[in-house]
Amino acid sequence: MDYHIIAEKALQDIVLSTEEMETVLDTPPDALLQLLQSAFEVRKRYFGMKVHLHVLQNAKSGLCPEDCGYCSQSSVSNASIEKYPMLPRQRIVQAARDAYNADALRYYIVTSGRGPTQGELEFLAGTVREIKGEIDIEICCCVGLLSQEQAFFLKDAGVDRVNHNLNTSNTHHGNIVSTHTFQDRVATIKAVQAAGISTCCGGILGMGERREDIIELALTIRELDIDSIPVNFLHPIEGTPLETQDELTPHDCLKTLCLFRFLNPRKEIRVAGGREHNLRPLQPLALYPANSMFMDGYLTTEGQNASDAHRMIEDMGFEIESTMTDKLIGISLADTK
């Protein structure tokens, strides 16, 4: 397979054929570097050498009524995690300051649960306004299922982006969760789009899905025209239904990232949860297809700290794109007028 041809099709925004997508996912080890180089051609065209850094804040942990098999916070989980209601506002705001100082472009406020109550929405709206009044950082909220009215409420508060992952394909969805449908998730994405908020939506790989499910998920995300796509890799947590599901290899992860890049050439592709556990020493290679990553951990699992993330990016010859940098550039341009 000439992977350069696949890259050229992606650069022309042509959807790959099923055979080509399967070829990407079936790339043998001795052709992996060729695949990564081709994905990098696409990534570089639209994002250059820049990397977006993001930080998550688990603002409300556990106590969720949903039965998602992968999640340590779900009703079917016996995982030993910290459980708490909504954190105090000042703690969430301080974490936003810390994210900004660590060169994060975006700060994620995440709450467990099926969806937010009106009281939680009002609390989040006030918190977002306080952060926005002090810190030049983008805010993404992940709060479960949303109605269009709730999405507009978050928009009015200044939320820049809403995350709501599809997690897996429509075909495989029922094997992972039964308390909500795939269409419930799609409806939330469409409500967010209708409110004029940027969308963040991806999936979790390694949950027993087939190759066809990965392709179906990637195509669905393309069809939904998602702005930012987190590609997560299952980090099995003891006490969850998927605690023994640990089948991914670093090569599986890299090939999947390349497929998502080819199908969504202009979109932000983020190597997200589980990268440390699944990519292991090959983590730096994820920057060839992906232009975004989390640092300082995830919701209930630890991750690469900020200083190590910065070093990895610099060692690979990439450059951090941060709000702070953008602000300094803006000041410089203003001085020249």
C-alpha positions in Angstrom: 0.0 0.0 0.0 1.2 3.5 -0.9 0.2 5.4 2.2 1.1 8.7 0.4 -1.9 8.1 -1.9 -4.1 7.9 1.2 -2.6 11.1 2.5 -3.3 12.8 -0.8 -6.9 11.7 -0.7 -7.3 13.1 2.8 -5.7 16.4 1.8 -8.4 16.6 -0.9 -11.0 15.8 1.7 -12.0 12.5 -0.1 -13.4 9.8 2.1 -11.3 6.7 2.1 -12.8 3.5 0.8 -13.6 0.7 3.2 -10.6 -1.2 1.8 -8.3 1.7 2.4 -9.5 2.2 6.0 -9.1 -1.5 6.7 -5.6 -1.3 5.2 -4.7 1.5 7.6 -5.9 -0.5 10.6 -4.1 -3.6 9.3 -0.7 -1.9 8.7 2.1 -4.4 9.5 4.9 -3.4 11.9 7.4 -2.9 9.1 5.2 -0.3 7.4 4.1 1.6 10.6 6.6 4.5 10.1 5.4 5.0 6.5 1.9 5.2 7.8 2.8 7.7 10.5 4.7 9.8 8.0 1.7 10.0 5.7 -0.6 11.0 8.6 1.9 13.6 9.5 1.7 15.1 6.0 -1.9 15.8 6.7 -1.5 17.0 10.2 1.3 19.3 9.2 -0.7 20.9 6.4 -3.4 22.1 8.8 -1.6 22.4 12.2 2.1 22.7 11.4 4.2 21.6 14.4 1.9 23.0 17.0 0.5 20.9 19.9 -2.6 22.0 21.9 -2.4 21.1 25.6 -5.5 20.5 27.6 -6.2 19.9 31.3 -9.2 18.1 32.9 -10.8 18.9 36.2 -13.1 16.2 37.7 -15.5 18.7 39.3 -18.0 16.0 40.5 -16.8 12.4 40.9 -18.7 9.2 41.1 -22.4 8.7 42.1 -23.5 8.3 38.5 -26.7 6.3 37.7 -25.5 5.2 34.2 -24.0 1.7 33.7 -21.2 2.4 31.3 -18.9 -0.7 31.5 -15.6 1.2 31.1 -16.3 3.9 33.8 -15.1 3.8 37.4 -17.8 6.3 38.3 -20.7 4.3 37.0 -23.5 2.6 39.0 -22.0 -0.9 38.1 -18.5 0.0 39.2 -16.9 -1.2 42.5 -13.7 0.7 41.8 -11.9 2.4 44.6 -12.2 6.0 43.6 -12.8 9.3 45.4 -16.4 10.3 45.3 -17.6 13.8 45.9 -20.3 16.3 44.9 -19.5 19.5 43.1 -16.2 21.0 44.1 -16.2 24.5 45.6 -16.1 27.2 42.9 -12.7 28.6 44.1 -11.1 25.2 43.7 -12.3 24.9 40.1 -11.2 28.4 39.4 -7.8 27.8 40.9 -7.3 24.7 38.8 -8.1 26.9 35.7 -5.3 29.3 36.8 -2.9 26.3 37.2 -3.9 25.0 33.7 -3.2 28.4 32.2 0.2 28.7 33.9 1.0 25.2 32.5 0.4 26.5 28.9 -2.9 24.7 28.5 -5.0 26.0 25.6 -8.2 24.6 27.0 -9.6 23.7 30.5 -12.2 21.0 30.8 -14.7 21.0 33.6 -16.2 17.5 33.9 -19.1 16.3 36.1 -20.3 12.8 36.5 -24.0 11.9 36.0 -26.6 11.3 33.3 -27.0 15.1 32.9 -26.9 18.3 34.9 -29.6 19.7 37.2 -30.6 23.3 36.8 -28.8 24.1 40.0 -25.6 22.5 38.6 -25.9 24.4 35.4 -26.3 27.7 37.2 -23.3 26.9 39.4 -21.2 26.0 36.3 -22.4 29.2 34.5 -21.2 31.3 37.4 -17.9 29.5 37.6 -17.2 29.8 33.9 -18.0 33.6 34.0 -15.6 34.0 36.9 -12.8 32.1 35.1 -13.4 34.0 31.9 -13.3 37.3 33.7 -9.8 36.6 35.0 -8.1 34.1 32.7 -7.6 34.0 29.0 -8.3 30.2 28.5 -10.9 28.3 26.6 -13.5 26.4 28.6 -14.9 23.0 27.6 -17.7 21.5 29.7 -18.5 17.8 29.9 -21.7 17.4 31.8 -23.6 14.4 30.3 -26.7 14.5 28.2 -28.0 18.0 27.3 -31.2 19.5 25.9 -31.0 22.3 23.4 -32.2 24.7 26.0 -29.4 23.6 28.4 -26.9 24.0 25.6 -28.0 27.6 25.0 -27.7 28.3 28.7 -24.0 27.2 28.6 -23.4 29.2 25.5 -24.7 32.3 27.3 -22.3 31.7 30.2 -19.3 31.8 27.8 -18.6 28.1 27.4 -16.5 27.7 24.3 -16.9 23.9 23.8 -18.9 21.0 25.0 -17.5 17.4 25.2 -19.8 14.5 24.7 -18.2 11.3 23.4 -20.0 8.7 21.3 -17.5 6.3 22.8 -18.1 3.5 20.4 -20.1 2.6 17.2 -23.8 2.5 17.2 -23.5 -1.2 16.5 -21.4 -1.9 19.6 -23.0 0.6 21.9 -25.5 -1.8 23.5 -22.6 -4.0 24.6 -21.1 -1.2 26.6 -24.1 0.7 28.2 -27.9 0.1 28.5 -29.1 3.2 30.4 -29.0 5.5 27.4 -28.9 5.0 23.6 -26.4 6.0 21.0 -29.0 8.4 19.6 -29.2 10.1 23.0 -25.6 10.9 22.6 -26.0 12.1 19.0 -28.9 14.3 20.1 -26.7 16.0 22.7 -24.1 16.7 20.0 -26.7 18.2 17.7 -28.2 20.3 20.6 -24.7 21.7 21.2 -24.2 22.5 17.5 -27.6 24.2 17.3 -26.6 26.4 20.3 -23.5 27.6 18.4 -21.0 25.9 20.7 -17.9 24.1 19.4 -18.1 20.3 19.7 -15.7 17.8 21.2 -16.6 14.2 20.6 -14.6 11.0 20.2 -14.4 7.5 21.4 -12.7 4.8 23.5 -10.9 2.1 21.8 -10.1 -1.3 23.3 -13.6 -2.2 24.6 -14.0 -5.4 22.6 -15.1 -3.6 19.4 -14.3 -5.0 15.9 -12.4 -3.3 13.2 -15.7 -2.5 11.6 -16.8 -0.6 14.7 -13.7 1.6 14.7 -14.4 2.5 11.1 -18.1 3.1 11.8 -17.3 5.4 14.7 -14.7 7.4 12.8 -17.1 7.9 9.9 -19.9 8.9 12.2 -17.7 11.6 13.8 -16.8 12.8 10.3 -20.5 13.0 9.3 -21.3 15.0 12.5 -18.6 17.5 11.6 -17.0 17.4 15.0 -14.5 20.2 15.8 -12.3 18.4 18.3 -11.9 14.6 18.4 -10.4 12.9 21.5 -9.2 9.3 20.8 -9.2 7.5 24.1 -7.7 4.0 24.7 -9.3 1.9 27.5 -7.3 1.9 30.7 -8.9 -1.0 32.5 -9.8 -0.2 36.1 -10.2 -2.8 38.7 -13.8 -3.0 39.9 -15.4 -2.1 36.5 -17.0 -4.6 34.1 -14.1 -4.1 31.6 -11.4 -4.6 34.2 -9.8 -7.5 32.3 -10.2 -5.9 28.8 -6.5 -5.1 28.1 -6.0 -6.0 24.5 -4.5 -2.9 22.8 -1.0 -2.7 21.6 0.9 0.6 21.0 0.7 -0.1 17.2 -3.1 -0.5 17.4 -3.3 2.9 19.0 -1.1 4.6 16.5 -2.9 3.1 13.5 -6.3 4.2 14.9 -5.0 7.8 15.4 -3.8 7.8 11.8 -7.2 6.6 10.6 -9.0 9.4 12.5 -6.5 11.9 11.0 -7.1 10.7 7.4 -10.9 10.9 7.9 -10.9 14.3 9.7 -7.9 16.1 8.1 -8.8 19.6 9.3 -10.0 18.7 12.8 -8.2 18.7 16.1 -7.2 15.1 16.9 -6.3 14.5 20.5 -4.5 11.5 21.9 -6.5 11.3 25.1 -7.2 9.0 28.0 -5.2 5.8 28.3 -2.3 6.9 26.2 0.3 6.4 29.0 -1.0 2.9 29.7 -1.4 1.7 26.1 1.2 3.6 24.1 3.9 3.2 26.7 7.4 4.2 25.2 5.8 4.9 21.9 3.8 7.9 23.2 5.8 10.5 21.4 4.9 9.0 18.0 1.3 9.9 18.6 2.2 13.5 17.9 2.6 12.6 14.2 -1.2 12.1 13.6 -2.5 14.0 16.7 -2.1 17.7 17.3 -3.5 17.7 20.8 -3.1 15.9 24.1 -4.1 16.0 27.8 -1.6 16.4 30.6 -1.8 16.1 34.4 -4.1 13.1 34.4 -7.7 12.2 33.7 -10.8 11.8 35.7 -9.9 8.9 38.0 -6.5 7.8 36.6 -3.1 9.5 36.7 -1.4 10.7 33.6 1.8 12.4 32.4 2.6 15.5 34.4 2.9 18.9 32.7 6.7 19.2 32.8 7.1 15.7 31.2 4.5 16.5 28.6 6.3 19.7 27.7 9.7 17.9 27.5 8.3 15.2 25.3 6.8 17.8 22.9 10.0 19.7 22.7 12.2 16.6 22.3 10.1 15.6 19.3 10.7 19.0 17.7 7.1 20.2 18.1 5.9 23.4 19.6 3.3 24.1 22.3 0.5 26.4 21.2 -0.9 28.2 24.2 -3.3 31.0 25.1 -0.4 32.8 26.7 1.7 32.7 23.5 -1.3 33.9 21.5 -1.8 36.8 23.9 1.8 37.9 23.6 1.6 37.7 19.8 -1.5 39.8 19.9 0.2 42.5 22.0 3.1 42.5 19.7 1.0 43.0 16.6 -1.0 45.8 18.3 2.2 47.6 19.0 3.1 47.6 15.3 -0.1 49.3 14.1 
